[in-house]
């Protein structure tokens, strides 16, 4: 079997990228190098794998825990790390784990997204800073971009998880050779167990995921249709940016009413919540790929998503769910599927068929095996 090593920035959440890393590591029996690992907060399956924590930079230890310290630690840890194990290919995942290319050969980067804080979300992140912080942030982001672009031009193979991510790779690195291959879903684990009259939005609690967007849509829906709830489920980082957002949406939930926020739900619980929902919502900001729409389809549930990012690839508008362009339109689609059970069932059946035919793990690994073989040989 091919000797694969995986580089992953951190393993501290239960998210789409972590699911992909876990599945690839299990499939190839790969060792994982990471800069931060929390057994309690990520998927249980990682406990059975060979995981080694690398870093931490002396300078990063002086900084308070947060995005800057994390980013610095992750970047320097991988940039300065030389692998001593025997391997065929290093498979890097979440940025900046791909910086492992600096001192190692035969690196394939499965790009979930370039570093968004210094590229497409740079202006947004800068706007959140206080005036005296902005020059420092700008200088730091500029330095990161220089290192990042130098490393990426030396990586042999890049696989993008969506056309959206591929377009970012072309825009920020000038590379047009990235292949597109989205992660799969264990569709056998998902089912439709009826409709308990609630909408479900599972995703990490983050301003990028825009849980407040779905909540505002539910507020409009609630003013027209009675007897429904909105359930939001996701993990929360202790980083101030994310925890402040969590506090904000908790307050918003209290004001709107009939909104429940669940933190730290198990896989079993999440699957149960999918199974008994009326429909699944997704509102992430220009999402790289997005497994939530696929898991909704695997559960035979209509998916109502913002019309941007990865969901544009995976959702067939009007056939497997809906792509919406405003909060008001999301509310209208929620009303439509809640009042037309036949429509909701048809969308769910279509979604399940599409998910199995295009996004199963069997489909994924049939292609990934070939890509890794080329990366190994350098051809």
N, C-alpha and C positions, 0 to 999 in steps of 0.2 A: 504493500500500500504506500501511496505517496506520503512522504514525511512533511507534514504541514505544521508550521508554527503560526500562531495568531497573535497580533499586536492589537490591543484594544485600550483606549485611553483610560476608561474606568469601568467598573462593574458595581454600580451603586444604585441602580434603578431597575425597575421592570418596564422596559420600553421596547419599541419595535426593533431598534438596532441590537439590543441585548438578546432578543429572541433569535435574530439572524446569527449572531456570533455563537450562541449556544448550539444552535442546530448544526452549523458548520463544524464546530469543535467536536461535537458528538459523532458526526458522520465520518470525519477523518481521524478521530482519536488524537486531536491536536493539543499541544501544550499552548497555554495562553500566558502572555506577558502583559501585565497591566500596571498602571501607576497608582490605582486605588481600588480596593475591593471590600465590599461589605456583604458578607454571607447572608445577613438577616434581611437586607433590603433589595436584593436582586433575586433572580430565579433560582429555585432550589437545585435544579440540575447542575449548576456550576460546582456544587459541593463535591460531585463525583469526578471532576476533571482536575488535571494537573495545572495549577495556576501559580505563577510566581509574580510577586509584587516588586517592581523596580523603582529607582529614585529613592529618596526625594532630595531635591536640590537644597543646598544649605540656605540660599537666599530665600527660597519659597517658604522655608520654615519661619522666617522672620515676619512674614505677612499674615494678617488675619485670614481665617478661612473664608474663601469667597472666589468669585470668578477669576480674579487676577492671579491669586495664589495657585488655584487649581491649574489654570492655563499655563502658567510659568512652570510649575512642577511637571505637568504632563509633557510639555514640549521639550524641556531640557532632559527629562528622563529618557525619552526615546531618541532624541538627537545624539546623545552621548553614549548610548548603549550598544555594545557589540555582542551578538549572540554567539555563544560557544558550542551550543548543541549542533549535532548533525541534522541538516534539514535539506529539503528540496526547494521549498518555497516559503517565504514569509508572507502571510496574508494580513495586511493592516486594515483596520476598520475606522472607527470614529477618529476624526482629526483631533489632535496632531499625532496620533500613533503612527501615521505614515512617515513621520520624521525619522523613524527607525532606518529608513533608507540611507541616511547619512553615513553610517558605518557598516552597512550590510548590503549584500547583493540579493538578487532574485526576489524582489518585492513586488507583490501584486496588491494594489490598493483597491479594496471594495469601498468605494466612496459613498457614504451615506449623505454627505454634503461637505463642501469646503468649509473652512472656518467662518461661520456666518457673522460672527461679531466683528470681523475685520473686512468683510466683503459686503454681501447684500444687506445685512442688518447694521452696518457700521454707522450710518447716519442716525438710525433709530436709537442705538445704544449710546451714541454721543449725546443725543438730545436728553437722555435720562441723567446725564452727569451734571454736577454743579459747575458753574463757570470756571472755578479755579482747577477743577479736575480735567477739563477738556483738553488742554495742551498736553498733559501727561498721557492721557488716553490716546490722543492722536499720534504722539511719538511712539508709544508702545505698539500701537496697531501697525504703524508703518514699518517698524523693525520686524514684527512678526510676518508681515506680507513678504518682505525681502527674503527671509529665511525659507518661508513656505514655498515660494515660487522657485527658489533654487533647488529645493529638495524634489519638488514635483517633476521638474524637467528631467530628473535622473531616474524616475520610477519607470520600469519597463512596461507594465500593464496596469490599466485602470478600468475597473468595472463600476458603472454608475447604477444606483438602485432605481433610477427613473429617468425619463427624458428631461424632467425638470432639473435634476442634478447634473445630467450631461450638459445641459445648456449653461449651467454655472461653471462647470469645468472649462468649457470652451471660452466663456467670457473672461474668467479671471486668470486662467493659465494659458490660454491660446492653444490648448490641445483638443484636437477633433477626433482622436482615435479611441476615446472611451467607449466600451461596449455597454449596452443597457441590459440589466438582468435584475428584476425585482425579487425580493425575498418571498418565500412561500409561507403557507399557513397549513397547520395540521387540521384540515377541515373535518376529519373524523371526530375531533374533540368538540365540535360545535353542533348545536341542534336548535330547533324551534319548538318551544314548549308552550306556546300560546301567547296571549296578550294580556298583561296585567296593568295596562293603561298607564305606562310611563315611557318617557323618552330617555335614552341612555347615551351619555358621552364619556367614554373611558379614555383618559390620556393623562400624561404627567402634568401636574399643576404648574403652569408656566404662562407668562404673558404671551409667549409665542403660540401657545395652543388656544388662546382666546376663549377660555371657558365662559367669560362674560358675554361674548357674542351669542353663544347658545342660550345663555340665561335670559338675555334681552329678547331673543326670539320666543322663548317659552313664555315670557311675560306678556307678549302680544297675543300668543296663542291662547294663554290662560284667560285673557279677557273675552275670548270668543267661545271657547269650549271648556266646559267644567269637568272635573273628576279625574284629571291627569296630574302626574308628577314629572319632575325632571330629576334624574339621578346622575351625578357626576362622580367618577371614580378615578383616582390617580395618586401617585406618590408625590411627596413634597420634599424638596431639598431644604437643608438648613441654611443655605445661602440666603442672604437678606433679600435679594431681588425676588426670589421665588416665594419666600415665606411671606413677604409683604403682600404679594399678589394673592396668596392663599387667604390671608386675613381680609383682603379686599373682597374676594368673592364670597367668603363666609358672611360678611356683612350684607352683601348684595342679596345672597340667598334668603337671609332673614327678612329683608324688605320685600322681596318678590313673593315669598311663600311657596310651599309645596316643592321646594328644591332641597335635595339631600346630597351631601358631599361625603363620600366614603374614601378614607385614606388607608393605603396598605392592604387592599383586598387581595386575597389569594387568587390563583388562576381558576380554581374551582368556582369561587364566588363570581369572578368576572364572567365566566362562561354561563353561569346561571342567570346573571343580569342581562347578558345578551339574549339568552334563550326566551325570556319572558317579557322582553321589551316590545313596545309598539313599533318603534323605529330607532335607528341609531343616528346620532348627530356628530358632525365633525367640522371644526371651525379653525383649524390651525393656520397660521400665517405662512402662506407660500410653502407648505410642507414639502420636505424633500421627496418622500414616498408615501408613507402612511399605511400602516397595517390595519388600522381600525376599520376603514372601509372594506377591506378583504375579510376581516373577522365578522363584520356585519353580514356580508354576503354568504359566508360560510354558515352563518346562523339562520339563513333564509329570512333576513330582515331587510326592509328598505333602508338605504343609507342616504341621508340628506347632508350634503357637504358643501362647503364654500367652493366656488368655481375657480380654483387656483392651485398650483403646485401639483404634486404627485397624484391626487385623486382624479385629475383630468385624464390620466392614463388608465386608471383602473375602473372608473365608474362610467357606465353608458347612460347618459342622461335620458330619463324617461323610460328606460328599460330595466336597469338594475337599481335605480335610485334617482336622485336629483342633484344637480349642480346649481347652486344658487348664488346670486350676486348681491344680496343684501340681507339684513336681518329680517326685514319685512317679508322677503320672498321665502326665507327659511320658515318663518311662522306660517305662511300660506301653505307650504308643502307639508308641514306638520299637520295642519288642519285637514288637508286633502287625504293623507294616508290614514288619519284617525277616523275619518268618516266613511271611507271606502275600503272595507275589509278585503274585497275581491282584488282591488288594485294592489293593496299591500302584499297579499299572498303572491300575486303574479310577479311583482318586483322582487320578492324574496326568492322565488323559484328561479327566475332568470339570473339573479346574482349568484346563487349557489352553483348553477351550471357553468357560468363564466369563471368563477373562482376555481373550480376543479380543473377545468380545461386549460387555464392559462397560469395559475398561480399555486399549483401544488408543489411540494418539495421534490417529488419525483421529476417534475418538469425542470425545476431549478438545478438539481444535481446532474441531470443528463447534460446540461450545458456547462456547468461549473467544472466538472471533471475535465472537459476538453480545454477549457481556458487555463486551468492550473497546469495541465500537461504542457501547454505551449510556454507558460511562464517558467516552468522547470527547465525546459530545453533552450529557452531564450529565442525560440523561433517566432 
